[in-house]
Amino acid sequence: MSEAKGFPLATTSWDKKEYAAIDRVVKSGMFSMGPEVKAFEDQFAAAMGSAHAVMVNSGSSANLLMVAALRYHSKIDLPAGAEVIVPAVSWSTTYYPLHQYGLRLKFVDIDADTLNYDLEALEDAIGPETKAIMVVNLLGNPNDFDRIEAIVGGRDIVVIEDNCESLGATFRGRQAGTFGIAGSYSSFFSHHIATMEGGLVVTDDEELYHIMLSVRSHGWTRHLPKFNHVTGEKSDDPFEESFKFVLPGYNLRPLEMSGAIGQEQIAKLPMIVEERRKNAEAFRGLMQGYPQIRIQREIGQSSWFGFSMVVKPDAGFSRADLIASLGRQGVECRPIVAGNFAKNEVVTRHMDHVIHGSLRNADEIDTNGLFIGNHHYPLSDQWDLLRAALDAVTRS
């Protein structure tokens, strides 16, 4: 797990254990989803404190599987045309599965400091048509779930979480991604743990778990337990159950290599989060010297996916100036996730949606925000590069 030169957005946390895991799979001759994936699912569920975990081939697929499974749940009312509240800032595949299942998106602004929901706006947005809330924990930062629970107030509104950027974050000691009926995670290279490509959904709801097992693999019965919430009881004839299809499904299955790597990566998660949190303390201390830039305010205990930076209106320099200065020092940066997603043509032309009130804060970070990387090792040299870039732009 060597440190990278410069200040990249992402670096590998693999060592000889991950490569040994790959070698184990190669020698086994079993490459498609099997016992390595199941072992990782069990370990991931235990680490999150959840009853069940289902691994898929990406975090995007995790969101798709989660939304699809809700459609077929016997106790959840989420038909086509139902209203789902979403934050205005997230990644594209937070929104796409909702659209693809015919749901109407209601975009709500974010909080300028936390980058998660503006909770006053969220409360105001809930109406009689609201059937679900998609909660996104942005850049490692969990939402205030006490407040969200109070806002929902026992109404028949299902809460789901896109936690792809916030593995290992906690709120009041509970893992982010476990506050709704289901939560999604990503294990893509740039995320907290990396399994090549990969993602997971966790849930404590056994019916939802069984639906996901079927929908993940073509909608067939093969991976369901004998007694299950989808078919009731399976026959004992494996030939009969080989190609029996009961739900409209996909092929979202991961590879055995990804499952084997995941077992080594999830064991490292406590270290990864601890080191990222140490780096966050150093980052916050450094940024006190640059009041022209606003950084993210932590809720609960963030796992600090990266470090956001928003140039204030009276800073005396622009975001473009900051990006150029960072680039000269080798500090990689990107927009804050996808900025204000509601402004994209894919939304305005193709999605059934409504915008609740103003998206002022989402627009601000879209115009003036960026983020830089965080890593699982101390960033002593990288802070020098960041400081040089900030000095150059703030003191010119």
PEURLIN-V356898 format. One line per field, one symbol per residue. phi: phi as a letter, one per 30 degrees, with the letter a starting at -180 (. if undefined). psi: psi as a letter, one per 30 degrees, with the letter a starting at -180 (. if undefined). Layout:
phi = ???
psi = ???
This chain:
phi = .ddcdibddbbdcdbddddddddededdiccdeaddddddedddedddicdbbbdbdadddddddddedddcddcccbdejddbdbddcadeddceddddciccdcdbdcddcdicedddddddddbdddcabccccchjcdddddddddddhiddbdcbbccdcbeidbbhicddjcdcdabcbcbdedcdcbbiclabbcacddddedddeddebiiccecddecbdccibddccdddddbccbbdbbccddcdeddddeddddddeedddedddddddddddddddbddbccdcdchbdcheacdbcddecdjacdeddedddddcicdbbedhcidddddddddcbcdabcdiccedddddddccabcdbbcbdceddddddddddddddcd
psi = ilkllaileklkglafeeeeeeeeeeffgjelkbfeeeeeeeeeeeefglekkkkafleeeeeeeeeeeeegkfgkjilkflkkkllfjalegeeeeeefgglkkjkkllkfefgakjfeeeeffkaffkflkjkkjkhfjlljfeeeeeeehglikkklkjgfghkfkljhfkkkfgfaflkllkhlegaelkhcllllkllfjeeeeeeeeeeeifglfegklejlfefdkllgjeeefehjkfkjaljgklleeeeeeeeeefffeeeeeeeeeeeeeeeeeeffgiffkklkkkkbjlgieajlkjklegfglleeeeeeeeefggjkllljcgajfffkeeefffkjlkkjbkheeeeefeeglllllllglkheeeeeeeeeeeeeffg.
